[in-house]
Amino acid sequence: MYHLNANDFSAFREGDHAAFKLVFDTYYQPLYYFTIKLIANREEAEEIALNSFHKLFERCAHMETAASIRSFLFVTARNNSFDYLRSVKVLKINQKQFAEKMQDETFLQFEHEIKDGQ
């Protein structure tokens, strides 16, 4: 894996797009595969990986070392992956609760009354 030299790192901290592309080309694939292993969803993994780079670009001037870039990306992706997994869990719980309510005859009666305009 390529490591940024001092000139590339300085350019990156200054917001240079070519240096950022170099960072992106170096870390995107490993970050994407890391995220897939955490969440098992390719589309969301891509979104999380790209979002991590977006956050990195917003904070490029605050990076202390070239190694901090890699750490920032993977910690950000990990945290966003855990957030995603929590949201999926909450969604499944809400769907289950809704399905249970739909089985309740009282709820179905209210639904029929709404449809009938009463």
C-alpha positions as CSV (number, residue, x, y, z in Angstrom):
1,M,0.0,0.0,0.0
2,Y,1.3,3.5,-0.9
3,H,2.2,5.8,1.9
4,L,2.1,9.6,1.4
5,N,5.4,11.3,1.1
6,A,6.0,14.6,2.9
7,N,5.1,16.7,-0.2
8,D,1.9,14.8,-0.9
9,F,0.9,15.0,2.8
10,S,1.5,18.8,2.8
11,A,-0.5,19.2,-0.4
12,F,-3.3,17.0,1.1
13,R,-3.5,19.2,4.2
14,E,-3.8,22.3,1.9
15,G,-6.8,20.7,0.2
16,D,-5.0,19.8,-3.1
17,H,-7.4,17.7,-5.2
18,A,-4.6,15.6,-6.8
19,A,-3.3,14.7,-3.3
20,F,-6.8,13.8,-2.2
21,K,-7.3,11.6,-5.2
22,L,-4.0,9.8,-4.3
23,V,-5.4,9.2,-0.8
24,F,-8.7,8.1,-2.3
25,D,-7.1,5.7,-4.7
26,T,-4.9,4.3,-1.9
27,Y,-7.6,3.7,0.7
28,Y,-11.0,3.3,-1.0
29,Q,-10.8,-0.4,-1.8
30,P,-9.6,-1.5,1.7
31,L,-12.1,0.8,3.4
32,Y,-15.0,-0.5,1.2
33,Y,-14.1,-4.1,1.9
34,F,-13.7,-3.4,5.6
35,T,-17.2,-1.8,5.6
36,I,-18.8,-4.7,3.7
37,K,-17.4,-7.1,6.3
38,L,-19.1,-5.1,9.0
39,I,-22.5,-4.5,7.5
40,A,-22.9,-7.1,4.6
41,N,-24.6,-4.6,2.3
42,R,-22.6,-3.5,-0.8
43,E,-24.6,-0.3,-1.5
44,E,-24.5,0.9,2.0
45,A,-20.8,0.0,2.3
46,E,-20.1,2.1,-0.7
47,E,-22.1,5.0,0.7
48,I,-20.4,4.8,4.1
49,A,-16.9,4.6,2.5
50,L,-17.6,7.6,0.3
51,N,-19.1,9.5,3.2
52,S,-15.9,8.8,5.2
53,F,-13.8,10.4,2.4
54,H,-16.1,13.4,2.4
55,K,-15.6,13.9,6.1
56,L,-11.9,13.5,5.6
57,F,-11.8,16.1,3.0
58,E,-13.7,18.5,5.2
59,R,-11.0,18.0,7.9
60,C,-7.9,17.6,5.8
61,A,-6.2,20.6,7.3
62,H,-6.5,19.0,10.8
63,M,-4.7,15.8,10.0
64,E,-1.4,15.6,12.0
65,T,0.3,12.8,10.1
66,A,-0.2,10.6,7.1
67,A,-1.1,7.7,9.4
68,S,-3.8,9.8,10.9
69,I,-5.6,9.8,7.5
70,R,-5.9,6.1,7.5
71,S,-7.0,6.0,11.1
72,F,-9.6,8.7,10.6
73,L,-11.1,6.9,7.5
74,F,-11.4,3.5,9.3
75,V,-12.7,4.9,12.5
76,T,-15.2,7.0,10.7
77,A,-16.3,4.1,8.5
78,R,-16.6,1.8,11.6
79,N,-18.7,4.3,13.5
80,N,-21.0,4.9,10.5
81,S,-21.3,1.2,10.0
82,F,-22.4,0.7,13.6
83,D,-24.9,3.6,13.2
84,Y,-26.2,1.9,10.1
85,L,-26.6,-1.5,11.9
86,R,-28.4,0.2,14.8
87,S,-30.8,1.9,12.4
88,V,-31.5,-1.4,10.6
89,K,-32.2,-3.1,14.0
90,V,-34.6,-0.3,15.0
91,L,-36.3,-0.5,11.6
92,K,-36.8,-4.3,12.0
93,I,-38.2,-3.8,15.5
94,N,-40.6,-1.1,14.3
95,Q,-41.7,-3.3,11.4
96,K,-42.3,-6.3,13.7
97,Q,-44.3,-4.1,16.1
98,F,-46.3,-2.7,13.1
99,A,-47.0,-6.3,11.9
100,E,-48.2,-7.3,15.3
101,K,-50.5,-4.3,15.4
102,M,-51.9,-5.3,12.0
103,Q,-52.8,-8.7,13.3
104,D,-54.8,-7.1,16.1
105,E,-58.5,-7.2,15.1
106,T,-59.2,-3.9,16.8
107,F,-56.6,-2.2,14.6
108,L,-58.1,-3.8,11.5
109,Q,-61.6,-2.5,12.6
110,F,-60.2,1.1,12.8
111,E,-58.7,0.6,9.4
112,H,-62.1,-0.5,7.9
113,E,-63.8,2.5,9.6
114,I,-61.3,4.9,8.0
115,K,-61.8,3.3,4.6
116,D,-65.6,3.4,5.0
117,G,-65.5,7.1,5.9
118,Q,-67.1,6.7,9.4
